[in-house]
Amino acid sequence: MNRTNDGRGGGQQGANLLALRSHNTALVLDLLRTAGADGISRLELAERTGLTPQAVSKITARLREEGLAADAGRRASTGGKPRTVLRLVPEAGHAVGVHLDRDETRVVLADLDGAVVARRRAPLDLGAGAEAVLAGVAGAVEALRADGAGVRPLLGAGVALPGPLDHRRGVLHRVTGFPEWDGFPLRDALAERLGVPVVVDKDTNAAALGLAVGGEGGSFAYLHLGTGLGAGLVIGGSVHRGPRTAAGEFGHQVVQLDGPPCGCGDRGCVEALCLGAVARGEVGEAARVLGAGAANLVGLLDIDRVLLGGRTVEADAEAFVRGVQAVLDARAERTGDTAVPVRLASGGAFGVAEGAAQLVLAPVFGRGDA
């Protein structure tokens, strides 16, 4: 994770808080988070983490000193004095989640629990050039921070946008339709602007991470059809990015040889066929094509479920869910397998932005392959 900052106090505080997180501390923080307002005792923390009571006491003392944990009352114990229980303090830190789409930006401010405390959306032209886009993002984030005036340290900003890109380095590749972004160091450029650590990932991966952290278990594919088409893959509870962080370029699998041209330079891609059908008002055909691509994923990865999202899907969610499910049901009849269920992903219009915030928050709790 990049920890560049421009010397402003908020950036330094965020970097320091992230730097303090050890594996053991993350285990304790995650248990505090999942315990909710009822809290959890130090003895329970020791039992569930496998740490010694002394180690737990040191970690919780430091968390209380930092303001990340607080007393949540006392709980009766068997044969001894009541135990003090501790809880996470959600307002002790926040993260910004930014969804950069081709024509607009959506931004959220989330606390340590992932609860959104402020949100904004604004027009954006991804083709307007780096300076204009960076200024637009910085302005949206500053306005959001003003909306959440009085919040505690900003841990960082997660930024999600169409791929392909290099997640580890925060460098963009040839974003479909916007080749001028190829090689641009978005992570470092935004970190310098915002004064906080920045994490960059594909919009589909961010959304998938948010879903996994929010309780979607097992293995699933999140298919995002908006101004483009991509997939976020969660395998065994972790986001699968691949060794070059290039996994999930779902929209550019060719399903029709010599088909219509796609913005990626190929022909007959699922994205081109889906968006072309939508443009003609043929939503049923778009859903059928999306289902064919989803069936390929099911056959390759043996996933538990398919989740759909993105503004184009949300405009006629029932038709897309029904159409994709019909293709997967037909596949199951041919193979004798159980049909993989399809449903609309939770999160709505700001689902990607909320997932982007988890690019910063999830590692604090040792959750998600972020």
N, C-alpha and C positions, 0 to 999 in steps of 0.2 A: 504494500500500500504506500502510495506517495505521501510524504509528510512535509512537502514544501509549504512554506508560508512566507508572507511578506513582512513579518515582524509585528503585525497587529496582535493585540492581546488575545482575541478570540481564537485565532489560528494556533497560537502557542498552547493555549489551554487544551484545545481539541487534540493536538498532537501529543501532549503530555498524558492526557487521559488514555488515549489509545496505546501509548507506549507502556503504560503500567499493567496492561492486561497480560497475565500469564495464563497458561493452560489451566492451572488449578483455580485461579481467580475466575476464569471464564466459567468453569464448572459450577462454582458457588453462585456466581451472578445468574446463571441460567436457572438454577433451582430457586433462587429468590424470585426471579421473574415469573416462573411457572406457578409458584405458590400463591401469587396474587396478594390481595390485601390481608388475607388471613395469616400470612407469614409462615416461617419455618424455623425450627429451633437449631441451635448449633449442633446438638447431638444428632438430629436427623440429617443435617448437612454432612456430618462426618460419616454416618452410616451409608448415605446414598452416593457419596463421592469416593469412599475408600480412603479418605485422608485422615490423618490423626486429629483428635480433638484440639491439640495444640496448634496444628497447622491451620485448622478452621478458625480458631480464635484469632490468630494473627491476621488472616485474610479478612475476616469480618470486621476486626478493629480498624484495619486500613480503609475498608469500604465505608465504614461509618465516619471516619475522619474525612474522607473525600466527599461525604454527603450522598453517596450512592446507596447506602443502606440505612435503615432506621428501625427503632423498636416498633413492634406491632402488638405489644401487650405481653401477657404472660399466660402460659398454658399449664394446666395441672399435669403432674407426672406421677408415675407409680412409685410410691415409697420414698419420695424425696420432695424437696421444695419445688414450687412451680418454676417452669423453664421460661426464660425470656425468648420470645420469637421475633425474628427479624423479617423485614420486607424490603423489596426494592423501592427506591424513590424514583419513579418514572420521570419526574420533571428535573432530575439532576443532570440530564444531558439530552441533546437533541441532534437530529441529523436532517439535512435537506435531501430530498429526492427530486431529481430533474428528469423529465421525459422530453427529450428533443425529438419531435416528429418533423416531417419534411415541411410542414406548413404551420405548426404551432408548438408552443411549449407549455407543459403542465408541471407545476412545482408544488411540493408539499413540505411541510415542516412536521416531523414526527418525533415523539418523545421516546424514551428507552423501551417502552412497551410496544412501540410501533403505532401508537394512537396518533392520528393526525390532529394537530392543533391549529393549523392554518394551511390554506391552499390557494393557488392562483393559476390562471391560464391566460395566455396572451398569444397573438399571432406571431409567427416566425417564418422567415424564408431561409431554409437551410442552404439555398444557393446564393445568398446575398454576400457571401464572403466571410472569412474567419472573424474579422474585426467586428462586423455588424452582429454576428451570432454571439460572440463572446460578450459584447456589450449588452445584448438583449438578455442573455442568461444572467449576467451579473446584476442587471437592473431588476429582474424578476426575483432573484434571491434576496437582494437588499430590501425590496418591498415586502417580501414574505417575512423577513426577520423583523421588520417594523411592525407587521401585523401581529407577530408573536412577541412584542416588546416585553422585556423582563424575563425571557426564558434563560435558562442556565447555559453553560458552555455548549457551543456548536462543535460536535465531534468531527464533522466533515460533511462532504456532499457526495452523493452518488449520482452519476449521470448516465442515463440510458438512452440509446439512439439506434437507428438501423445500422446493421453491419454491412460488410465484414469489418472487423477491427481486431486489434491486439489488446486483449483485456489486461494482460500482465503489465505491459508498457504504457497502456493508455493512449495508444497511437491508432489513428483511423487508417483503414485501407480504402479501397475504391467503393465507397458507399454507393449503392445502386442509384443511378440517376445523378450522382454528384461526384464525379471522378476527381474534381479539384481538391477534395479533402484527402486524397491519398497521401499518407505519410505525415499528416498533421498531428502534433503532440497535444491532443486535446486535454489530457489529464494535467500536464504541467502548466499549460497556458491558463486553464481555469483555476488551478491552485494558486497561481500568482495573482490572478484577479480577485479571488474570493478570500484569500488569506487563511484557508483551511485545507486539510487533506482532501483529496478528490480521488474517487474510484470511478472508472469508466467501464461500461459493459454494454452488450447488445440489449435492446429493449426487451426481447423475448426472454433472455436469461434473467434479467432483473425481475420481470413479472413472475417467472417460474420460481425464483428464489423467494419472492414474497409469498407465493402460494404455499411453498414447502414450509417456510417458517410459520405461516398461519395455520398449519395443521393438515395440509394435503400430504398424506403418507404414501409410501411405496414408490412405484415408478410411473411417471406419467409424461405426456407431451402436452405442452401449452402451445396452441397454434394461434398466432396473432395475425389477423387480416385487417389491416387499416389502409394506409396509403401504400403499403407493401405487404409482403407475406413472409413470415419466418416462424421458427419453432424454438421453444425453450425446452430442454430435455432434462428431466430429473430421474436419475437412475439410482435406486436404492437409497433415496433420501437426499442425494447430493446433486447439484447442478453439474451436468456433463458438458464441458466445454471443449474437450479434446486437447492434445499436446500443443497445438498452435492456437488454441482458444477459438477455433473456426467452426466448431460443430453447430448445427442448427440452421444452416443455410437451406432450409426446407423449401423455400419458394422457388429455388433455382434448380430443382430436379426436373429433368426433361421428361415429360409424359406424352408428348406428341412430336415425333420427328418431323422436321421441316414445318413446324407450327408457326404461329405468329411471333414476330420478334419481341424480345424482352429487353428491358432497360439494362440488363446485365451484359448484353451482347450476344446471348444465345437465342435459340428459338424453341418455342413449345414448352416453356417453363410453366409450372403450376401457377406461379404468381401472375404471369401474363394472361393465362387462360381464365383464371378466377376474376381478375380485375376487369378483363375484357367482357366477361359475361355480366358482371355487375353493371358496367357502363351501358350495356344493352338492355338492362332491366330484367335479365334472366337470372334471378337469384337461385332458382332451383338448379340450373346448370352450374352456377358457381359453387353451390354446395356439393354437387356431385363430383366436380373436379377436386375440390378440397378433400372430399371423402376418399377419392382415389389416392391422393398423396398420403392421407392419414393411414389408409390401409397398408401402404408400403412401410410406414413407420412401425405399425403393429406387427407386421410380418418380420421386420428386421430386428426389432428390439423387445418384443414380447412385453409391452407395457400394460399397466393395469387399467388406465383410462386416458381419454383424450379430452382436454379442456379447450374451449374456444374463447377468444377475446378479440379486442380491437374494434375500432369505430364502425367498420363495414359490417362485421358480424353483429354488433350491438344494434345496428339499424334494423335488422330483421332476424333477431336471435333464434326465434322458434324455427324459422325456415332452415337456417344453417344447421342447427342441432339435429333437426329431423332428417335433413338431407345427408349429412355426414354419417349419422347413425344407420341410415338405410344401407349405405355402402358397406359399413363394417358388419352389419347383420348379414348381408349377402355373402361377404367373405367367410363369416363364421359357418354359414350353411354349407359352403363348399368344402371347408377344411375340417368341419366337425368340432371346431373349438368353441368355447364359450364366447359370445359376442362381447367386445370391449365397449363399455359404456361411454357415452359422449354427453357433456353438459357444458353450460356456460360457466366460465370462470368467475369467481367472485372478484370484487375490486372495482368494477365499472370503469368509468372514464379515467380515473386516477390510479388504476391498478398498477400500471407500469411505473409511475412516479413513486408510489408507495413501495414497490419492490426495489426501486433505485435507492430509497432511503435505507433499505435493509442491506444493501451492499456495504454500508458503513456500520450499521447496528449489529448485524448477524455475527460478524467475527468477534465483537466484544463479548458475546455470550457463547462463543465456540460453536456456533450453529451455521450451517450452510457452507458449501464449498465456495466461499466468496474471496 
